[in-house]
Amino acid sequence: MNFGDIGSMGGAVAGYIATPEGQDAVKKFLASPEGITLLKDFAGTAAGQNTMLSILPTVLGGLNLPAGATDMIKAALPPQQ
């Protein structure tokens, strides 16, 4: 998401999200029914799919997956354009 598109609020929003309180608020929202719907709708778009594919390797690195699982998943991803 480009916070510059939000207008003059972009910097304030990005700054808030960078705080522990902002990160907690985002986590709570994304775990809510509205947040899940937002993610599903976003992931259904071409831009959303490209975004998800671009962040997936980083997300995988933060998970406690069994040995080799991260490499197997990354190998199955389509090449980035």
GIBEL-V500649 format. One record per residue. N is the residue number from 1. SS is DSSP state (~ for helix, > for strand, _ for the rest). PHI is phi as a letter, one per 20 degrees, with the letter a starting at -180 (999 if undefined). Layout:
N_SS_PHI ; N_SS_PHI
//
This chain:
1___999 ; 2___e ; 3_~_f ; 4_~_f ; 5_~_f ; 6_~_e ; 7_~_n ; 8_~_f ; 9_~_e ; 10_~_g ; 11_~_f ; 12_~_f ; 13_~_f ; 14_~_f ; 15_~_f ; 16_~_f ; 17_~_f ; 18___f ; 19___e ; 20_~_g ; 21_~_f ; 22_~_f ; 23_~_f ; 24_~_f ; 25_~_f ; 26_~_f ; 27_~_g ; 28_~_f ; 29_~_f ; 30_~_f ; 31_~_e ; 32___e ; 33_~_g ; 34_~_f ; 35_~_f ; 36_~_f ; 37_~_f ; 38_~_g ; 39_~_f ; 40_~_f ; 41_~_f ; 42_~_f ; 43_~_f ; 44___e ; 45___e ; 46_~_f ; 47_~_f ; 48_~_f ; 49_~_f ; 50_~_f ; 51_~_f ; 52_~_f ; 53_~_f ; 54_~_f ; 55_~_e ; 56_~_g ; 57_~_g ; 58_~_f ; 59_~_f ; 60_~_g ; 61_~_f ; 62___e ; 63___e ; 64___e ; 65___e ; 66___f ; 67___g ; 68___n ; 69_~_f ; 70_~_f ; 71_~_f ; 72_~_f ; 73_~_f ; 74_~_f ; 75_~_f ; 76_~_e ; 77___f ; 78___f ; 79___f ; 80___f ; 81___e
//
